Amino acid sequence: MKLKQKEKIPDKPARRSEEIVDIVDRMPMTFGRWVAIAVVVFSALLLFFGWIIKYPETVTGRIQINSSNPSVKLVANTSGNIHLMSYKAQDEVSAGAYIAVIDNSAVTEDVQKIAELIQSFNPIEELRPGVESKFPDKVSLGDLDLKYYSFLSALKTNCDYLKDNVYKKQKASLLDDIRWKKGLLDESGKLLAIDKQKLDISRKWYDKYASLNKNEVVTYEYEVDQSATNYLSTKQDEENLNKEIVSDQMQITSDQDQLNQLSVEQKEKERQNRLDLLSGYHDLRDNLKLWEQKYVLKAPFDGKVEFLKFLSENQFVQAGDELFGIVPKENTIFGQVLLPVGGAGKVKVGSRVIVKLDNYPYTEFGSIEGAVGSISLLAQPQKTDQSVVETYLLKVNLPNGLTTNYGEKLDFRYEIGGTADIVVKERRLIERLFDNLKYRTK
């Protein structure tokens, strides 16, 4: 039995009701115009604000705020009871001021006094008799006593030497003796000339009497003997004068040799005294510095003192404890940024930097304006919890200090951290809307 095929019913044309046709025919043209105007205005505003509003392209890194003169922490170099010097937190201190001293065998005031004297004393230029009176004979320096008294002994030896001037007196005496003997030598020379004349005369009379006929002269032998005696006596005087002259010359030579020897001994003595003094001076000065490094906590520069622990007088401290901090009085504040290598090539010297500090939420306090001052030439690896990141070191200048764009002046604290947004390109919002299209077409 065959199934009858279902007959297809032809579609009937859609018919609109008279009401719908009437509504369509009566649609107001004013509404269409307002819709078109709204679309045009909206598009114009979108384009206008997209062009006006700038959304800069930035590269972000971590920043730390530091200063040209960083703060210094004073650490105890030995264990013992501590003696405070009446400074309180944030008191101003001068460079070299003692903030605290760890207990030791020396009297601190005596050590400070000797240190000031040694600092102002020049052992070469100021060496003169009486200068030793500046240094006290009785002090209590503990382990430095031996060094101090060795220096003081050398100083007094030099001063006594300059005061007594033994070598100078001996040399003056020898010079006087030489002058006196040279005067005697001149007189002996004159007497020798006279004796030579007398000798010539005696020789002449002796020859005269000796040439006479002894038979013709009754007193011949007497006259001859007398002439010979006078001649020999004059001859002896001449020999004696020659001996005196030779003796005086030898004594003058001996005195000159002794004078030269005294000059050598004087130079050697002065050199030894000077070496002893300089050795004692430098040894004492070096040991004073070692004493300060071991027992004293002092300010290395002008600034303010901060207590890093709750301390009381005569409290026991351990070696290696950080006890005080010294904050410089005047500083130039700048930022140090660790910038990852990704996008770092866009950063230039002078690029604007927007700094947001962790301690001061930027939504409440605002951000700080800065500029890139320098960029390191080499990347340095920095370890993170996940991996090792290559970074560049940037220095950021802060011309307005820590004053934010809200007018807030933030308190400076060393190594305070934050985020640095480095503006690499000032771009408009509309440019960013077409970034993907630009990338696709190229």
NURODREN-569482 format. One record per residue: x, y, z of N, C-alpha, C in turn; residue in one letter. Coordinates in steps of 0.02 Angstrom, whole numbers, plus 50000, padded with zeros to 5 digits. Layout:
<atoms>
X/Y/Z/X/Y/Z/X/Y/Z/A
...
</atoms>
This chain:
<atoms>
50044/49941/50000/50000/50000/50000/50045/50060/50000/M
50035/50103/49952/50079/50160/49946/50055/50217/49989/K
50110/50247/50024/50095/50306/50064/50086/50366/50018/L
50036/50404/50035/50025/50464/49995/50075/50518/50014/K
50107/50546/49963/50154/50600/49976/50116/50661/50003/Q
50150/50692/50052/50119/50750/50083/50121/50808/50035/K
50066/50834/50026/50063/50888/49978/50090/50952/50010/E
50131/50987/49968/50160/51050/49991/50108/51105/49984/K
50106/51144/50039/50059/51201/50039/50097/51263/50019/I
50081/51297/49971/50118/51356/49950/50114/51412/50002/P
50178/51448/50010/50182/51503/50059/50135/51559/50039/D
50104/51585/50092/50060/51642/50079/50099/51706/50089/K
50092/51752/50049/50128/51816/50057/50108/51850/50122/P
50163/51878/50157/50149/51911/50222/50109/51974/50210/A
50064/51980/50253/50022/52039/50247/50029/52083/50310/R
50038/52145/50299/50042/52192/50355/49972/52219/50370/R
49966/52228/50435/49901/52256/50454/49900/52330/50437/S
49842/52355/50434/49835/52425/50418/49863/52470/50473/E
49862/52445/50536/49889/52486/50592/49964/52494/50585/E
49999/52438/50568/50072/52441/50563/50092/52486/50505/I
50059/52478/50450/50075/52521/50393/50063/52594/50410/V
50012/52605/50449/49998/52674/50468/50053/52703/50513/D
50078/52660/50560/50131/52683/50606/50196/52697/50568/I
50212/52650/50521/50275/52659/50482/50271/52722/50441/V
50217/52733/50412/50210/52792/50370/50212/52856/50410/D
50194/52851/50474/50191/52912/50516/50252/52920/50561/R
50312/52882/50553/50372/52888/50597/50401/52959/50590/M
50415/52991/50647/50438/53061/50644/50511/53065/50621/P
50529/53111/50579/50597/53122/50555/50640/53158/50607/M
50612/53193/50655/50650/53230/50707/50690/53182/50751/T
50662/53127/50770/50697/53078/50811/50760/53051/50775/F
50754/53039/50712/50811/53014/50674/50867/53065/50672/G
50846/53128/50665/50898/53180/50664/50935/53184/50730/R
50899/53178/50785/50931/53182/50852/50977/53122/50864/W
50956/53064/50841/50999/53006/50849/51064/53015/50809/V
51058/53040/50749/51117/53051/50708/51163/53104/50739/A
51133/53156/50764/51173/53209/50797/51210/53181/50858/I
51173/53139/50899/51205/53110/50959/51264/53066/50940/A
51256/53027/50887/51312/52983/50865/51371/53025/50842/V
51358/53076/50805/51413/53119/50781/51448/53154/50839/V
51409/53181/50886/51439/53214/50944/51480/53166/50986/V
51453/53107/50998/51489/53057/51037/51555/53038/51004/F
51552/53029/50938/51613/53012/50901/51663/53070/50905/S
51640/53131/50899/51684/53189/50902/51717/53195/50971/A
51676/53185/51024/51704/53188/51092/51755/53133/51103/L
51739/53074/51076/51786/53019/51083/51853/53035/51050/L
51849/53063/50990/51910/53082/50955/51946/53139/50991/L
51907/53187/51017/51937/53245/51050/51974/53224/51114/F
51939/53186/51157/51972/53165/51219/52027/53114/51206/F
52018/53074/51154/52072/53027/51136/52135/53063/51115/G
52126/53123/51087/52184/53163/51067/52212/53204/51125/W
52168/53230/51168/52190/53271/51224/52222/53229/51278/I
52191/53174/51296/52216/53134/51352/52279/53097/51331/I
52331/53105/51372/52394/53071/51359/52402/53013/51407/K
52420/52959/51382/52432/52898/51421/52503/52875/51406/Y
52553/52900/51445/52623/52889/51426/52643/52815/51431/P
52691/52798/51390/52719/52731/51393/52776/52731/51445/E
52775/52685/51491/52824/52684/51547/52859/52617/51552/T
52917/52621/51584/52954/52561/51604/52961/52564/51680/V
52945/52511/51714/52941/52512/51788/52999/52473/51818/T
53025/52501/51873/53078/52467/51911/53072/52485/51984/G
53110/52450/52025/53111/52464/52097/53161/52519/52112/R
53143/52563/52158/53186/52620/52175/53199/52622/52250/I
53259/52644/52268/53276/52658/52338/53300/52730/52343/Q
53277/52765/52393/53297/52834/52404/53358/52835/52450/I
53412/52867/52426/53473/52873/52466/53497/52945/52462/N
53557/52957/52490/53585/53024/52489/53659/53019/52473/S
53689/53077/52457/53760/53079/52439/53804/53060/52498/S
53783/53076/52558/53819/53057/52619/53775/53008/52658/N
53786/52944/52650/53742/52897/52684/53753/52896/52759/P
53703/52874/52794/53709/52868/52867/53758/52812/52884/S
53785/52816/52944/53835/52767/52967/53810/52736/53032/V
53818/52671/53037/53800/52636/53099/53864/52622/53139/K
53863/52640/53202/53921/52630/53246/53913/52563/53281/L
53964/52521/53273/53963/52453/53299/54014/52446/53355/V
53996/52411/53408/54042/52397/53462/54095/52347/53439/A
54159/52366/53447/54214/52323/53426/54240/52278/53481/N
54214/52287/53541/54234/52243/53596/54176/52239/53646/T
54177/52188/53686/54124/52178/53735/54142/52213/53801/S
54091/52238/53835/54103/52270/53900/54046/52316/53918/G
54053/52348/53976/54003/52396/53999/54012/52462/53962/N
53957/52492/53943/53959/52553/53903/53946/52614/53946/I
53984/52668/53931/53975/52732/53966/53952/52783/53915/H
53891/52810/53925/53861/52858/53879/53886/52928/53893/L
53890/52969/53841/53917/53037/53846/53862/53090/53844/M
53805/53076/53875/53750/53124/53885/53716/53146/53820/S
53727/53111/53765/53690/53127/53704/53622/53091/53705/Y
53572/53125/53677/53505/53096/53670/53489/53085/53597/K
53436/53048/53584/53417/53033/53515/53405/53098/53476/A
53433/53101/53416/53427/53156/53368/53461/53220/53392/Q
53507/53214/53441/53550/53270/53459/53602/53281/53404/D
53619/53344/53393/53671/53358/53344/53740/53344/53373/E
53782/53313/53333/53850/53296/53354/53899/53322/53302/V
53959/53338/53325/54012/53360/53280/54058/53302/53263/S
54093/53309/53208/54139/53256/53187/54192/53244/53240/A
54203/53182/53259/54252/53164/53309/54226/53163/53380/G
54163/53182/53391/54135/53183/53458/54125/53112/53485/A
54144/53101/53548/54134/53037/53581/54060/53031/53600/Y
54027/52979/53575/53957/52967/53593/53952/52918/53652/I
53996/52869/53652/53998/52821/53707/54067/52789/53708/A
54086/52763/53768/54151/52730/53777/54138/52664/53813/V
54169/52611/53788/54164/52546/53821/54217/52543/53876/I
54199/52514/53931/54243/52513/53991/54312/52485/53975/D
54364/52522/53999/54434/52501/53991/54476/52532/54046/N
54541/52518/54047/54584/52539/54102/54607/52611/54097/S
54594/52645/54042/54616/52714/54034/54563/52763/54057/A
54585/52823/54076/54539/52878/54092/54524/52915/54027/V
54460/52916/54008/54441/52943/53943/54463/53015/53934/T
54456/53056/53986/54475/53126/53981/54550/53134/53967/E
54591/53091/53999/54663/53095/53987/54680/53075/53915/D
54647/53023/53891/54660/53002/53822/54639/53056/53773/V
54581/53087/53785/54559/53141/53740/54608/53199/53741/Q
54633/53216/53800/54680/53272/53806/54744/53257/53768/K
54772/53197/53777/54833/53179/53743/54821/53175/53667/I
54763/53149/53647/54748/53144/53576/54745/53214/53544/A
54715/53262/53578/54712/53331/53552/54782/53361/53547/E
54824/53349/53599/54892/53376/53597/54933/53345/53541/L
54927/53279/53532/54964/53245/53479/54940/53269/53411/I
54874/53279/53404/54846/53300/53340/54872/53369/53320/Q
54881/53413/53368/54902/53482/53353/54978/53491/53356/S
55016/53439/53373/55088/53445/53381/55124/53420/53319/F
55173/53460/53295/55215/53441/53239/55285/53429/53266/N
55309/53367/53268/55374/53352/53299/55434/53380/53262/P
55424/53405/53202/55480/53433/53164/55480/53509/53168/I
55423/53540/53154/55420/53613/53151/55417/53644/53220/E
55388/53611/53269/55378/53641/53335/55429/53619/53386/E
55482/53585/53366/55531/53560/53413/55576/53618/53436/L
55569/53636/53499/55609/53690/53529/55609/53680/53605/R
55658/53709/53640/55660/53702/53714/55597/53729/53746/P
55569/53691/53792/55509/53712/53828/55444/53684/53800/G
55446/53656/53739/55384/53630/53710/55360/53568/53748/V
55405/53535/53784/55385/53475/53820/55338/53490/53878/E
55335/53554/53899/55291/53573/53955/55217/53569/53935/S
55202/53566/53870/55133/53559/53848/55104/53490/53867/K
55148/53441/53873/55125/53372/53887/55132/53357/53961/F
55078/53335/53993/55079/53322/54065/55124/53262/54083/P
55151/53264/54143/55194/53209/54167/55153/53152/54197/D
55093/53168/54221/55052/53117/54254/54986/53110/54218/K
54976/53054/54186/54913/53037/54153/54899/52963/54164/V
54837/52944/54155/54818/52874/54161/54789/52852/54093/S
54831/52818/54054/54811/52798/53987/54805/52723/53979/L
54808/52686/54033/54800/52614/54028/54854/52582/53986/G
54833/52547/53934/54881/52513/53891/54926/52561/53852/D
54907/52624/53850/54947/52674/53812/55000/52708/53854/L
55005/52691/53918/55054/52725/53961/55125/52718/53934/D
55145/52657/53917/55213/52645/53893/55226/52685/53829/L
55178/52686/53783/55187/52723/53721/55194/52798/53734/K
55153/52823/53780/55155/52895/53794/55220/52916/53827/Y
55241/52878/53878/55302/52899/53913/55365/52887/53871/Y
55363/52841/53825/55419/52834/53778/55424/52896/53733/S
55366/52918/53710/55365/52979/53670/55388/53040/53711/F
55362/53045/53773/55379/53102/53815/55454/53103/53831/L
55483/53044/53844/55555/53039/53857/55596/53062/53796/S
55576/53039/53737/55611/53060/53676/55604/53135/53665/A
55545/53163/53680/55534/53234/53671/55578/53274/53720/L
55581/53253/53782/55623/53288/53832/55696/53282/53814/K
55718/53224/53789/55787/53216/53768/55805/53266/53714/T
55761/53274/53665/55772/53322/53612/55773/53394/53638/N
55726/53409/53682/55723/53477/53709/55785/53492/53752/C
55806/53444/53794/55867/53454/53834/55928/53461/53790/D
55930/53424/53737/55987/53429/53691/55991/53498/53659/Y
55931/53523/53638/55931/53590/53609/55946/53644/53661/L
55924/53632/53722/55936/53681/53775/56009/53682/53797/K
56037/53624/53812/56107/53620/53835/56157/53633/53779/D
56142/53608/53721/56184/53620/53662/56257/53602/53676/N
56269/53541/53701/56335/53519/53721/56384/53519/53662/V
56364/53493/53607/56409/53489/53550/56427/53559/53525/Y
56379/53603/53526/56392/53671/53503/56443/53705/53549/K
56436/53694/53614/56484/53723/53662/56554/53693/53652/K
56557/53627/53643/56622/53595/53632/56654/53620/53567/Q
56615/53627/53516/56642/53652/53453/56665/53724/53460/K
56628/53765/53498/56649/53834/53509/56714/53837/53548/A
56720/53792/53599/56783/53790/53638/56842/53770/53594/S
56832/53721/53552/56886/53699/53507/56904/53754/53457/L
56854/53789/53432/56869/53844/53385/56908/53900/53420/L
56891/53915/53482/56929/53964/53520/57001/53941/53531/D
57008/53876/53547/57075/53849/53558/57116/53851/53494/D
57084/53836/53438/57119/53839/53373/57140/53910/53357/I
57096/53958/53369/57114/54028/53356/57171/54050/53402/R
57168/54030/53464/57221/54049/53512/57289/54018/53491/W
57286/53956/53471/57349/53922/53451/57374/53950/53385/K
57330/53970/53341/57353/54002/53279/57386/54069/53295/K
57360/54104/53345/57392/54166/53367/57462/54153/53394/G
57468/54100/53437/57534/54082/53462/57581/54062/53405/L
57552/54028/53356/57593/54006/53300/57620/54066/53261/L
57578/54118/53254/57602/54179/53221/57657/54212/53261/D
57649/54216/53329/57701/54245/53371/57765/54205/53369/E
57758/54139/53369/57817/54097/53365/57853/54107/53298/S
57815/54118/53246/57845/54131/53181/57885/54196/53181/G
57858/54247/53215/57895/54310/53220/57959/54301/53262/K
57953/54265/53318/58012/54253/53360/58064/54213/53322/L
58041/54166/53281/58087/54125/53242/58126/54168/53193/L
58093/54218/53164/58128/54263/53118/58181/54303/53155/A
58164/54325/53216/58213/54363/53256/58271/54318/53276/I
58256/54257/53295/58310/54211/53314/58356/54196/53256/D
58327/54194/53196/58370/54181/53138/58417/54240/53126/K
58391/54300/53139/58436/54358/53132/58491/54356/53186/Q
58471/54339/53248/58520/54334/53302/58570/54279/53287/K
58544/54225/53257/58589/54170/53241/58640/54190/53187/L
58617/54229/53139/58663/54252/53087/58716/54297/53116/D
58695/54340/53164/58744/54385/53196/58794/54345/53238/I
58767/54299/53276/58812/54257/53318/58860/54217/53274/S
58834/54192/53220/58877/54154/53174/58932/54198/53144/R
58912/54260/53129/58960/54306/53100/59017/54322/53150/K
59001/54337/53214/59051/54352/53264/59092/54291/53281/W
59060/54233/53279/59098/54173/53292/59149/54161/53236/Y
59127/54170/53175/59174/54161/53119/59230/54213/53122/D
59212/54273/53143/59262/54326/53147/59315/54311/53199/K
59293/54292/53259/59342/54276/53311/59380/54212/53295/Y
59348/54166/53263/59383/54103/53248/59437/54113/53195/A
59429/54167/53155/59479/54179/53102/59540/54218/53126/S
59538/54246/53187/59594/54284/53213/59653/54238/53232/L
59712/54268/53236/59772/54231/53258/59771/54228/53333/N
59768/54167/53358/59762/54159/53431/59824/54183/53468/K
59880/54188/53433/59941/54211/53466/59942/54286/53474/N
59902/54321/53432/59902/54394/53435/59849/54419/53483/E
59801/54379/53498/59747/54400/53544/59753/54362/53609/V
59759/54402/53664/59770/54371/53729/59707/54333/53751/V
59649/54362/53736/59585/54332/53758/59553/54293/53701/T
59595/54266/53660/59569/54232/53600/59521/54175/53619/Y
59543/54132/53663/59501/54074/53680/59435/54095/53713/E
59440/54146/53755/59379/54170/53789/59330/54197/53738/Y
59356/54240/53692/59313/54271/53643/59282/54218/53597/E
59323/54170/53578/59296/54117/53535/59243/54076/53571/V
59259/54059/53633/59210/54019/53671/59145/54058/53683/D
59154/54123/53697/59095/54164/53709/59052/54169/53645/Q
59085/54179/53589/59048/54183/53526/59015/54117/53510/S
59050/54062/53523/59021/53996/53510/58961/53983/53556/A
58970/54007/53619/58915/53997/53667/58852/54036/53644/T
58863/54099/53624/58807/54140/53601/58774/54108/53538/N
58816/54084/53495/58790/54053/53434/58748/53991/53450/Y
58777/53949/53494/58741/53888/53511/58676/53901/53549/L
58680/53953/53593/58619/53971/53630/58564/53996/53582/S
58584/54037/53534/58535/54061/53484/58509/54004/53442/T
58555/53958/53424/58535/53900/53385/58484/53857/53423/K
58497/53851/53489/58451/53811/53530/58382/53844/53535/Q
58383/53911/53542/58318/53947/53544/58280/53936/53479/D
58317/53936/53423/58283/53925/53359/58253/53855/53356/E
58289/53805/53380/58264/53737/53380/58202/53730/53424/E
58206/53764/53482/58149/53761/53528/58087/53793/53497/N
58098/53851/53463/58042/53884/53430/58013/53839/53374/L
58056/53805/53337/58032/53760/53285/57991/53703/53316/N
58014/53678/53374/57976/53625/53407/57908/53651/53429/K
57908/53713/53457/57844/53741/53479/57796/53751/53420/E
57824/53774/53364/57782/53784/53305/57753/53719/53281/I
57796/53668/53278/57772/53602/53256/57719/53576/53305/V
57732/53585/53371/57684/53562/53421/57618/53599/53414/S
57621/53666/53403/57559/53704/53394/57521/53681/53332/D
57559/53669/53278/57526/53645/53217/57493/53578/53227/Q
57527/53534/53264/57498/53468/53278/57435/53475/53320/M
57437/53520/53370/57379/53530/53413/57321/53560/53373/Q
57337/53607/53328/57284/53636/53286/57253/53582/53242/I
57296/53540/53212/57270/53485/53171/57227/53438/53212/T
57251/53423/53274/57212/53379/53317/57144/53410/53335/S
57146/53476/53350/57083/53510/53367/57035/53510/53306/D
57062/53519/53247/57020/53517/53187/56990/53447/53176/Q
57032/53396/53188/57006/53328/53182/56951/53315/53234/D
56963/53339/53294/56913/53331/53347/56849/53370/53329/Q
56859/53430/53299/56802/53470/53279/56760/53433/53226/L
56794/53403/53178/56759/53365/53127/56723/53304/53157/N
56757/53272/53205/56726/53214/53237/56665/53235/53277/Q
56668/53293/53310/56611/53318/53347/56553/53334/53300/L
56568/53360/53241/56515/53375/53192/56480/53311/53170/S
56521/53258/53158/56491/53194/53140/56449/53166/53197/V
56477/53169/53258/56440/53143/53316/56377/53184/53328/E
56381/53250/53316/56323/53292/53326/56267/53273/53277/Q
56285/53265/53214/56235/53245/53164/56205/53177/53181/K
56247/53131/53201/56223/53065/53219/56177/53068/53280/E
56197/53108/53329/56156/53114/53390/56089/53147/53373/K
56091/53201/53334/56029/53234/53315/55984/53188/53274/E
56015/53150/53229/55976/53104/53189/55943/53050/53232/R
55981/53024/53280/55954/52972/53324/55899/53001/53369/Q
55910/53061/53395/55859/53092/53437/55795/53105/53396/N
55804/53128/53334/55746/53141/53293/55709/53077/53275/R
55747/53024/53260/55714/52960/53246/55676/52934/53306/L
55706/52940/53365/55672/52917/53426/55608/52956/53438/D
55612/53022/53425/55553/53064/53435/55498/53047/53385/L
55516/53042/53321/55466/53027/53270/55437/52958/53280/L
55480/52910/53299/55455/52842/53311/55406/52841/53369/S
55423/52875/53423/55378/52878/53481/55314/52916/53465/G
55320/52970/53425/55261/53010/53406/55212/52969/53364/Y
55237/52938/53311/55193/52899/53267/55166/52836/53302/H
55207/52806/53343/55184/52747/53380/55127/52765/53427/D
55135/52821/53462/55082/52843/53508/55019/52862/53469/L
55027/52899/53414/54968/52920/53376/54931/52860/53347/R
54968/52811/53321/54935/52751/53294/54899/52712/53348/D
54929/52707/53406/54898/52669/53461/54837/52707/53489/N
54839/52773/53486/54779/52811/53506/54721/52797/53459/L
54736/52792/53395/54683/52775/53347/54656/52705/53359/K
54703/52658/53373/54681/52590/53387/54638/52587/53450/L
54657/52626/53500/54618/52629/53562/54548/52655/53547/W
54544/52708/53507/54478/52736/53490/54436/52685/53451/E
54467/52652/53403/54431/52602/53364/54405/52546/53407/Q
54442/52528/53459/54423/52472/53501/54370/52490/53552/K
54378/52548/53584/54336/52564/53642/54286/52621/53631/Y
54296/52662/53580/54256/52723/53574/54208/52718/53515/V
54148/52743/53526/54100/52752/53471/54093/52827/53461/L
54121/52852/53406/54122/52924/53395/54094/52940/53326/K
54071/53003/53319/54040/53025/53256/54093/53036/53203/A
54086/53006/53144/54135/53016/53090/54126/53082/53054/P
54067/53114/53061/54054/53178/53028/53999/53214/53066/F
53986/53276/53048/53933/53316/53079/53865/53286/53061/D
53821/53284/53109/53754/53257/53095/53713/53250/53158/G
53667/53203/53156/53624/53189/53213/53633/53116/53234/K
53630/53105/53299/53639/53037/53325/53572/53004/53335/V
53569/52941/53317/53509/52900/53328/53529/52838/53368/E
53488/52820/53418/53499/52760/53457/53467/52701/53421/F
53506/52649/53409/53481/52589/53376/53458/52536/53426/L
53472/52549/53490/53450/52505/53544/53431/52547/53604/K
53393/52517/53649/53380/52550/53713/53440/52539/53757/F
53477/52592/53771/53540/52587/53809/53534/52627/53873/L
53569/52602/53924/53573/52637/53988/53645/52636/54010/S
53662/52681/54056/53731/52687/54080/53754/52622/54113/E
53815/52603/54094/53848/52544/54121/53816/52478/54099/N
53777/52482/54045/53746/52422/54017/53799/52381/53980/Q
53794/52315/53985/53842/52272/53951/53821/52263/53878/F
53869/52271/53833/53857/52263/53761/53905/52211/53734/V
53884/52178/53680/53925/52127/53648/53961/52157/53587/Q
54020/52130/53573/54056/52151/53513/54015/52134/53452/A
54010/52182/53406/53970/52173/53346/53900/52201/53350/G
53879/52224/53409/53812/52254/53415/53811/52323/53381/D
53758/52336/53343/53748/52402/53313/53712/52445/53364/E
53746/52498/53388/53721/52536/53444/53694/52605/53424/L
53728/52639/53379/53708/52707/53361/53710/52715/53285/F
53673/52764/53262/53676/52784/53191/53688/52858/53188/G
53729/52879/53139/53743/52950/53129/53713/52970/53061/I
53667/53018/53063/53633/53042/53003/53665/53108/52983/V
53690/53115/52921/53721/53178/52901/53673/53237/52905/P
53702/53295/52919/53661/53355/52926/53636/53380/52859/K
53679/53382/52809/53660/53406/52743/53672/53351/52691/E
53623/53343/52647/53628/53289/52598/53594/53307/52533/N
53617/53278/52480/53582/53281/52415/53547/53214/52405/T
53480/53217/52401/53439/53156/52397/53433/53136/52324/I
53440/53072/52312/53431/53045/52245/53403/52974/52250/F
53383/52947/52193/53355/52879/52191/53400/52832/52152/G
53398/52769/52172/53435/52717/52138/53385/52664/52114/Q
53383/52653/52049/53333/52609/52019/53368/52548/51990/V
53340/52489/52005/53360/52427/51973/53310/52413/51918/L
53330/52425/51855/53285/52421/51798/53297/52357/51760/L
53246/52313/51753/53255/52253/51712/53272/52270/51640/P
53307/52224/51607/53330/52238/51539/53273/52244/51489/V
53215/52214/51504/53158/52219/51459/53134/52290/51452/G
53142/52319/51393/53121/52387/51381/53170/52440/51404/G
53228/52419/51432/53275/52468/51459/53306/52510/51404/A
53308/52484/51341/53337/52522/51287/53299/52586/51271/G
53237/52591/51291/53197/52651/51279/53214/52707/51327/K
53245/52690/51383/53259/52739/51435/53320/52781/51415/V
53315/52847/51421/53368/52892/51404/53384/52937/51465/K
53445/52964/51464/53463/53012/51516/53418/53073/51509/V
53387/53094/51562/53340/53149/51562/53268/53128/51559/G
53254/53063/51550/53185/53039/51548/53150/53054/51614/S
53086/53072/51609/53047/53089/51669/53032/53026/51709/R
53035/53032/51774/53023/52975/51819/52969/52994/51869/V
52920/52950/51877/52868/52959/51927/52879/52908/51983/I
52895/52934/52043/52913/52892/52100/52854/52886/52147/V
52837/52824/52164/52784/52809/52213/52815/52769/52269/K
52818/52798/52328/52851/52767/52385/52804/52719/52422/L
52833/52664/52445/52793/52614/52481/52765/52641/52546/D
52806/52681/52582/52785/52706/52647/52730/52759/52643/N
52722/52790/52584/52673/52844/52575/52630/52827/52514/Y
52571/52797/52524/52527/52779/52467/52515/52840/52422/P
52528/52831/52358/52525/52888/52312/52454/52915/52303/Y
52404/52872/52316/52335/52897/52310/52320/52948/52365/T
52356/52945/52419/52345/52992/52475/52396/53048/52476/E
52460/53031/52464/52514/53080/52470/52538/53107/52402/F
52523/53071/52348/52546/53092/52283/52612/53058/52264/G
52638/53077/52206/52700/53048/52181/52754/53103/52176/S
52816/53080/52168/52873/53125/52165/52900/53127/52094/I
52916/53186/52070/52943/53195/52003/53019/53191/52005/E
53048/53156/51957/53120/53152/51951/53141/53146/51879/G
53206/53139/51868/53233/53131/51801/53293/53084/51804/A
53301/53044/51751/53357/52997/51748/53422/53037/51742/V
53467/53025/51789/53531/53060/51788/53587/53022/51754/G
53588/52956/51763/53639/52915/51731/53614/52844/51726/S
53642/52808/51678/53624/52738/51665/53688/52697/51661/I
53692/52642/51696/53751/52600/51694/53759/52569/51625/S
53822/52559/51605/53835/52531/51539/53829/52455/51538/L
53837/52424/51596/53835/52352/51600/53776/52330/51643/L
53746/52273/51624/53691/52245/51663/53720/52200/51718/A
53686/52200/51775/53708/52160/51832/53653/52110/51851/Q
53670/52047/51864/53618/51999/51883/53594/52011/51955/P
53529/52009/51964/53498/52017/52030/53455/51955/52044/Q
53466/51925/52102/53429/51865/52121/53361/51884/52149/K
53311/51849/52126/53244/51855/52153/53222/51787/52180/T
53161/51785/52207/53137/51722/52235/53127/51669/52179/D
53109/51692/52119/53095/51645/52065/53156/51632/52021/Q
53194/51684/52006/53249/51675/51957/53300/51731/51966/S
53347/51733/51918/53397/51786/51916/53379/51833/51859/V
53375/51898/51875/53354/51947/51826/53412/51994/51811/V
53424/52007/51747/53475/52055/51727/53446/52126/51734/E
53483/52169/51767/53458/52237/51779/53512/52289/51765/T
53490/52349/51750/53534/52407/51744/53525/52451/51805/Y
53578/52485/51825/53575/52531/51882/53566/52602/51856/L
53511/52633/51877/53496/52702/51857/53499/52748/51918/L
53527/52806/51907/53525/52858/51959/53472/52909/51939/K
53427/52923/51986/53372/52969/51973/53382/53032/52015/V
53385/53088/51980/53391/53153/52015/53321/53175/52037/N
53318/53204/52097/53255/53228/52125/53262/53303/52138/L
53250/53345/52087/53261/53417/52095/53217/53449/52148/P
53158/53422/52160/53113/53449/52211/53116/53412/52277/N
53168/53370/52284/53173/53331/52345/53117/53281/52351/G
53088/53277/52410/53033/53230/52422/52965/53265/52424/L
52960/53320/52387/52896/53355/52382/52855/53324/52326/T
52793/53304/52342/52751/53268/52294/52712/53317/52251/T
52677/53290/52201/52635/53332/52158/52573/53358/52194/N
52560/53332/52255/52505/53358/52297/52529/53413/52343/Y
52594/53429/52340/52621/53480/52384/52644/53454/52452/G
52640/53388/52462/52661/53358/52525/52738/53350/52525/E
52769/53370/52580/52841/53361/52589/52853/53301/52634/K
52876/53246/52605/52884/53184/52641/52948/53183/52682/L
52947/53148/52739/53007/53141/52780/53056/53094/52747/D
53120/53112/52752/53172/53071/52722/53193/53015/52769/F
53195/52954/52742/53222/52896/52779/53266/52858/52731/R
53324/52837/52757/53372/52804/52714/53345/52737/52688/Y
53359/52725/52624/53343/52663/52590/53268/52648/52590/E
53227/52701/52591/53155/52691/52584/53142/52669/52512/I
53098/52619/52503/53087/52589/52438/53023/52614/52405/G
53016/52597/52341/52957/52616/52305/52960/52592/52233/G
52916/52619/52193/52911/52601/52122/52928/52663/52080/T
52968/52653/52028/52986/52708/51983/52958/52693/51914/A
52912/52736/51890/52885/52731/51823/52923/52780/51779/D
52964/52753/51734/53005/52795/51691/52967/52806/51626/I
52952/52869/51611/52914/52886/51551/52962/52884/51491/V
52951/52836/51447/52995/52830/51389/52964/52863/51327/V
52897/52874/51327/52866/52907/51270/52798/52935/51291/K
52788/52998/51276/52723/53030/51291/52676/53014/51232/E
52625/52972/51244/52580/52949/51191/52508/52970/51208/R
52470/52982/51155/52399/53000/51163/52357/52937/51166/R
52298/52944/51197/52254/52886/51206/52232/52858/51139/L
52220/52902/51091/52196/52879/51026/52249/52839/50989/I
52313/52858/51001/52367/52821/50970/52369/52749/50996/E
52355/52740/51060/52354/52673/51089/52296/52632/51061/R
52239/52665/51043/52182/52628/51017/52197/52596/50950/L
52243/52628/50912/52259/52602/50846/52325/52565/50845/F
52354/52549/50905/52418/52512/50907/52412/52445/50873/D
52360/52407/50891/52353/52340/50863/52342/52343/50787/N
52302/52391/50764/52290/52398/50693/52354/52415/50656/L
52394/52459/50687/52458/52478/50656/52504/52418/50652/K
52505/52378/50707/52549/52319/50708/52526/52268/50656/Y
52460/52258/50649/52434/52209/50601/52449/52230/50529/R
52442/52293/50515/52453/52315/50446/52525/52313/50426/T
52571/52319/50474/52642/52315/50458/52669/52244/50463/K
</atoms>
